Amino acid sequence: MPIAKAARVSGWALLVGFLAVFTVFESAKYGLVTTAGAVVGLAIPEVAGRLSGRAPRTAAALRAWWRPTVLLVVAMVSPVGGTALFTAGLGWLTRITAERLRP
């Protein structure tokens, strides 16, 4: 494996690990509602991929990194339900980042 590719894969792996630990930490810290949010966030790309068999652009759009990032920002300024939204965004971003590791 070339050094550049190994460095890229290592970087993505470190980011996935950080996001996964942060998601679990937030889920454990705030309880069942945030855990449900994390599970929903992790499932969004998978469910969208299966449901959009005729519309692959929809599945690809839900795998864009900026969408969960916007959700994270909205959750940080939201006065109600922010923790569940934040954890859902973390789970979604973790899933998208983990997909970058696939060959």
C-alpha positions in Angstrom: 0.0 0.0 0.0 1.5 3.4 -0.9 2.3 5.7 1.9 -0.2 8.4 0.8 -3.1 5.9 0.7 -2.1 4.5 4.1 -2.0 8.0 5.6 -5.4 8.7 4.1 -7.0 5.5 5.4 -5.4 6.1 8.8 -6.8 9.6 9.0 -10.3 8.4 8.1 -10.0 5.6 10.7 -8.9 8.0 13.4 -11.9 10.3 12.6 -14.3 7.3 12.6 -13.0 6.2 16.0 -13.3 9.7 17.5 -16.8 10.2 16.2 -17.9 6.7 17.4 -16.5 7.3 20.9 -18.1 10.8 21.0 -21.5 9.4 19.9 -21.4 6.7 22.5 -20.3 9.2 25.2 -23.2 11.5 24.3 -25.7 8.6 24.3 -24.6 7.4 27.7 -24.5 10.9 29.1 -28.0 12.0 28.1 -29.9 8.7 28.2 -32.4 6.8 26.1 -33.7 9.6 23.9 -30.2 10.4 22.7 -29.4 6.8 22.2 -32.4 6.5 19.9 -31.2 9.6 18.1 -27.8 8.0 17.6 -29.4 4.8 16.2 -31.5 6.8 13.8 -28.5 8.8 12.7 -26.5 5.6 12.0 -29.4 4.1 10.1 -30.3 7.1 7.8 -27.9 6.3 5.0 -28.7 2.6 5.0 -32.5 3.1 5.0 -32.3 5.8 2.4 -30.2 3.5 0.2 -32.7 0.7 0.4 -35.7 2.9 -0.1 -34.4 4.8 -3.0 -33.7 2.0 -5.4 -35.1 4.1 -8.2 -33.5 7.3 -7.0 -29.8 6.8 -6.4 -29.3 10.5 -6.2 -31.3 10.6 -3.0 -29.1 8.0 -1.4 -26.0 9.8 -2.5 -27.3 13.1 -1.2 -27.8 11.6 2.2 -24.2 10.5 2.2 -22.9 14.1 1.9 -20.9 15.2 4.9 -22.3 18.6 5.1 -25.9 17.5 5.8 -25.2 16.0 9.3 -22.8 18.9 10.0 -25.7 21.3 9.4 -27.8 19.1 11.7 -25.1 19.4 14.4 -25.1 23.2 14.1 -28.9 23.4 14.3 -28.9 21.1 17.3 -26.4 23.3 19.1 -28.6 26.3 18.8 -31.9 24.5 19.3 -33.6 25.3 22.6 -35.6 22.1 22.6 -34.6 18.6 21.7 -31.0 19.6 20.9 -29.3 16.7 22.5 -31.2 14.1 20.5 -30.6 16.0 17.3 -27.0 16.4 18.1 -26.5 12.7 18.8 -28.4 11.8 15.6 -26.1 14.1 13.7 -23.0 12.5 15.3 -24.3 9.0 14.4 -25.0 10.1 10.8 -21.6 11.7 10.4 -20.0 8.6 11.9 -21.7 6.4 9.4 -20.8 8.5 6.5 -17.2 8.7 7.6 -17.0 4.9 8.1 -18.2 4.4 4.6 -15.2 6.3 3.4 -13.0 3.4 4.7 -14.6 0.9 2.4 -12.6 -0.1 -0.6 
